[in-house]
Every structure is written in structure tokens, then in C-alpha cells.
Amino acid sequence: MTNFDITNKSSFQNMEVTEALRTVIDPELHINIIDLGLVYDVSVNDNEKQITVVMTLSSKYCPMGDAILNSVKNCLEHNFPAFSAEVKLTWEPEWSYDNITEEGLRQLKGY
């Protein structure tokens, strides 16, 4: 994920999108895709009214991959109706458990 820059307006927009994506839950692990570290980049182009999310899945064989990608697109279209949404799937870098945030790890452990 990109760093937050208080002097940059787009940082606020990116943060709003990121927070909205916390509502997208991995149906197998029951943790949101942000805390799982599946989202690598969020960009908002205010002039073109375009939101782009670059993300991965936990594996190329993730049985819920299509559902997760569709949920991301639906989340963006619902929360930001003035924007078009694009979800780009990447396998570089490959996802690992090291991507999970401390909050995600806490949820995995059940507390």
C-alpha cells in the first residue's frame, strides 16, 4: 500500500477508498482484504473519475477469487457512484502471510 501524505489531496481519496475496501471480507478467512494484505495499490483519478485497485489473491487457485474481485468492484461502485472502478489482479509480488497486518493476525488468532 502507498503511504499517506497529508499535503496531497489524493491521499485522502485513496484513504477513503482503502477504508471502504475494509468491508470486503475474504469468505474463507473472514478477514477483510486490507488486513490480509491483498491490496497492493489504490489510486483515484479525480479528473477522469476513475478508481483503480491493484491487488492479488492468496493463491492463483483461490476458489473464491472471482467472488472477492467482484466484491471489490461492487464495493467501489456502491461507495463511489460518480467513479468507474477497475480492479487489476497481479501475482507480483506473490502474496504471503507476511502481508497480513497486526490487526489481521489478531483476527486470525481469534482475539
N, C-alpha and C positions, 0 to 999 in steps of 0.2 A: 504494500500500500504506500501511497505517497504521503509525505509529511504535510502537516497543517501549517500554513503561513498566514498569520493574522493580517498581513498587509495586502494579501491577494484575495480579491472578491471571489474568484473561482474556488478558492479553498473552502469557503463557506458553502458553496453549492455542492462541491464534492463531498463535504461532510454531511450535508443533508441527504444526499443520495446514499452514502455509506450507512447512515443511521436507518434509513428506510429499508436497506437490504438486510438489516438485523432481523427483520420479520420473516425472512426466507429461511426456513428450517430444513436441515438435511433430514429426510424422513426416516433414515435408518439410525442415525446417531442422536437425533433430537437436539441438535445444537445448530445455531444459526451459521450461515455461510461466512460471515465476517469473522467470528471467533474460531471457526475451523480453519481459517486462513486460505479459503478457496478463492477469494477475490484478490487479484494482484494489482488492479488499477481501476480507478473511476475517473472519468473525465466528462465535464459538462461544457458544451459549446453553446453559450447563450445566444450568439448571433445566428447560428444555424438551428437552434432549438433541438440539439442532439445530445443524448446521453450515451456514452459508451462504457461498457464494463468489460474488462479483460479478466477472465477467471479460468480456473481449472476445476477438475473433479478429483476425488481421492484416488481414482484409478481409471484407466481407459475402459475398464469393464464394469464401471459403476452401474448397477441395474436401475438406479433411479436418476441417472444422468439427465435424460430428457425431461423428466419431471422437474428437476432442480433448475435447469436452464429456462424452461417455460415459466416457472415461478418467478425467476429473476425478471424476465421480460414483463410478466403481468404486474409485478410489484412496481416496476418503473412506470409503466403506462398508467397504472392506477394513481400513484402518488404524484406524478408529474405529467398530467394530461396534455400540457402545452408542448411537450417534447416528444420526439421519436426516440425509441430505445434500440440499442444494438448490443447484443451480448456476443463477445468473441471468446471462443474456447481455445485455450492454449495448453500445451503439455510441457512447456519450458518456462520456468524450471518445473521439474516434476514435484508434485506435492508430497510432503512427508509430515509425520507427526510433529516435527519441529515448527511447522507453520501455525499450530494451534496456539491461541493466546492463553494467558493465565486464566482468564475467565472461562474459556472453552475447556481447559484442563479441569478446572473446578467442577464444571457441569458434568464432564465425563466421569469424574470420581463420585458424583452424586451429592456434593455439598456446596 
